[in-house]
């Protein structure tokens, strides 16, 4: 999550921001229940809209039950809330339990033959309030939102699938009071991740990998919409950027028992293309 470096709140001042940066990390816990349970290994399953945030190749991956359909779809939503000492604001010099966090994600995937398209949006917010070391009350929040569109394509009979996710992100630091100041950050629209899946036909194993590209949200870009960059939010020194570092996820899956393997997909190419309505399983 966020790492901050100051104390209480006052007025926002306008001047060049510092050269400090905030590191922001998005883990697999913000996703559907199946993807959360498998963690990084879901990069090798990569089925359904939940796989989009772990391996963007999932946009074009077909499950065995729908390998022969020209059209396929699914929809996903999940939310997470937490509070207390499990959330740490590094170097903030504030203690106490007045910390809450929440995250939501919403996605839709559509597959047309070998091509898959997915849209996704993720929102996260952390609020920190309490009494500082100097006895003064404080409160501020950090948030980020990003949304984008993913594309995937399946080769051969679905044995190799590749994909990418293109997104735009925004972030903000704000005071928790009526009329409190807000400092905004934004990133350009750009590829956010690349992914690949290898599922050999009629075999019980498969492998997947994705590479998360670095993302930088800056005040300079956000100033196009919100005004001049600022150096402080009260005594909280403003960073030059909010960064998501590059990362690599590798997963493998092996079916040990039962009947089943990686089925060869036809993508409806043996029959005239058609739209077929189906209700996906609902997991609560």
N, C-alpha and C positions, 0 to 999 in steps of 0.2 A: 504494500500500500504506500501511502505517502511518507516521506521523511522530511520533517520541518526543522527549523533552526532558530526559533525566537520565543518571546513570551507573550505579554498581555497586549490588549488592543487599544488603539487611539484613533487618530484621523489618518486617512490615506494621503500620502505625499507624492507629488509628481516629480520624477527625475529618473535617470536611466536605472534599470534594475541591476542587481548584482550579478556576478558571474556564477553564482551558485545554481545548482540544478536540483530538481526533485525527481527521485526515482519512483516509478509507479509500476506495479506488477499485477497482472491478471492471471489467476490460477484456474485450474479445472473445476473448482468448487462452484463456479458460477455457470451452471449448465443444467441439463436434464439429469434425472436420477441415474439412468444407465451409464451415461458418460462420466458422471462423478464417481460412481462405484468402480469403474475400470481405470480412472485416472489417465495417465499418458498412454496406457495400453490401448485406449480407444482410438488412437491414431491408426491402428491396424484393423479395427472394426469399421469405423468411418461410415456407418449407415445412418441415414436420416439427417434431419436438420440439426440435431444435437452435435453431430460430428463437425459442423462447419467451424466452430470456434477452436477445435483441436487439429483437424486436418481438412483444409478446404476442398480436397478431392472428393469429399463426401457428397458434394452437390450432384455428382453423376454416378455414385455408387448405388447399385441395385441390390436389395435383399433377395434371397433365393425365391421367396414367394412371389415376387413381382419382376423376376428377371425376363419374363416374356411379354411384359406390357410395354406398349409404346409410351404411354403417359403414366407418371407416378407423382405423388405429392405427399408431403407431411408438414405438420405445424408444431411448433414447440414454444413453451413459455415456462420460465422458472423464476423464483424469487428467493432471496436469502436475507435474513436480518440477524444481527448480533449486537451485543452490548457488553460493556464492562472491560475488565483488564485484559481480555484476549486481544484487544486492539491497542497497538503501541504506536505513539507518535514520537519517533526518534528525535532526540535533542530538543524536544519542546519545553522541557523543564516543568511540565505540568503533570501532576498525579491525579488520583481519584478515579472514581468509576463513572464519571459523566461522559462516557464515550459510547456512541451508537454508530452502527454501520448498516447499510442496506445495499442490495444489488438486484437488478432485474435484467433478464434477457428475453428477447422475443424474436422468433425466426420463422420463415416460410421457405420451403424448397419445392421446386417444380422441375420435373425431368421430362424431356421430350426426346425420345430415342436415346442416342448416345450423349446428348447434351443436357447438362443440368444447370439450373440457375437458382440461387438462394439469396434472400435478403435477410439481414440480421441487424439488430440494435441492442446495445448493452448500456446500462446506466449504473453508476456506482456513486455512493455518497457516504462520507464519514463526518460526524459532528463531534466536537470536543468542547466540553464546557466544565467549569468548576471554579476553584479558588487557587490562584497561583502562589508561589513561594512568598510573594510580597503581600499576601492577604487580599489582593484585588481579584474581583470576579472577571472571568474572561469567557469567551465563547467564539469559536470559528468553525468553519466547515470546509471540506475539500470534496470536490466532485469531478467526475469525468463522464462523458457520454460519447459514444461513437456508433456510427451506423454505416453500413456498406452493402455491397452486392458481390456475390461470389459466382464463379463460373467453373464448371468441371466438364471433362470430356473423357469418355471411356474408349479404349482401344481394344482391338481383337474382340473377344467375347466377354469383355469386362475384366480381363486379367490384369490390365494396367490402366489406372485412372489417374489423371493429373488435374490439379485445380489451383485457383488463386482467389484471394479475397481482397477487394479494393474498398477502402474505407476513408472516412473523414472523421476526425475527433476534435472535441473541445474539452476544456477543463477550466475550473475556477477555484479560487480561494475567496472566502467571504466571511464577514462578521455576523454573528448570530444575535442581531438586534434589529428593531424596527428602523428601516432606512439605512441599515449597515452597508458599508462599501463592499464592492465585488471587484475582484481582479480576474480578468478572463485570459485564457490561453486557447490557441487553436493550432491545428496541424493542416497541411495541404491534403487534398484528395490524392491518394497514392496507393499502390499495392501494399497490403499489410502482411500477408503471409502467402507462402507457396506450399503445396502439398502433393504427395504421390502415394498411391496404394498399389501393392503387388499381391494379387490373389490367384495363384496358379490353379488352372482348371482341374476340378476333381481331386484336389488335394485338401488336407485338413488344416493347413497352416496358411497364414498370410502375414504380410509386413506392411507397415505404413510409416511415413515420416513427414514432418512439416517443419518449415523454417519461418520463424516470426521475424520479420524485418524490423529494424529500429524505427521508432516513431518519436518525433519531437514536436511538442506543442509549445508555441512561443507567444509572448505578448505582442511581438511585432506583427504577427499575422492577425491576431485577435483585434489589434488596434484599428485595423481596417473597418471594423464594425462597431467598436466600443469606445474609441478615443485613444489618448496618449498612454504610453506605458508608465507604470508607477514603480517606485522603489520600495515603499513600505505600506503595509496595511496595519496601521497603528505602529507598534514596535516590531511587528513581524516583517522581517526583511524578505522582500519578494525575490524569488529566483528568476533566473534568465529564461528557464524553460522547464517543462515537465516532460520527462523522458520515459519511454518504455524500451528497455534494452532488447537487443536481439536474443533469440533463444532457439534451440533445436529440440524437437520432440520426436522420439523414435518408439514405436510400439510393435509388439508381435503377439499373435494369437494362435493357439493350437487346440483344435477340438479333440479331446482325449477319448470321450465315450459317446455313444449314440450314433444314429444314422445321420449323415449329412457331410457335405464338403462344399467347396467353392463351385457353385453351379455355373455352367456356361450360359451367359445371357444372350437372348436374341433381340431384345429391345423392340419387339413388335415388328421386326423387319420381315418376318415370314408371313405377316398378315397386314391388311390395310390399317394405317394408323387410326387410332380411335381414342377418344377421351372416355375414361371409365372412372366413375366415382367410387371411392372406397373410404371407409372410416378407419383411421389408424388406431392402434391400441391406445387406451387412455391409462396412464400410470400416475397415481397420486402419491 
